[in-house]
Amino acid sequence: MNNMHLVLQDNFEDNFGSRIAARLSDSTVSLPNDISERLKAARMQALSKRKVLKLQVAAGVSHSGGAAILHMGGGDRSLWNRIASLVPLFALIAGLLTIAVLQDQKRADEIAAVDVELLIDDLPPAAYTDPGFLHFLNMNRRD
């Protein structure tokens, strides 16, 4: 359905462009010669500056399990292209390391906060390991 929509849109755009070009061509007949020559020169200049679309065809396809890998031809393998292809990998590694460091710091802060609460509490820390204290807490929880 989506591909059909794109095809219909392309057809509409092509028809619309053809109608505009036909209408512009019809109105150029009544233009003075100097204006039509300037338009012709501008058209030639625009055509010379347009970018030509260069398509690159895959040199081969490899199948590995359920994945397909396209092998591009031996095109541009300059140093800058190789470095640019590694930049996202380095950004990912830096992000993962940053997340790991921040999580470790947060975990250490939480443990320190619990330790501070234990040390400034009225109960001594040994009370928390006493089996009678655990029984006392369970009894109060039932009430």
Order of alpha helices (4+ residues) and beta strands (2+ residues): alpha-alpha-beta-beta-alpha-alpha
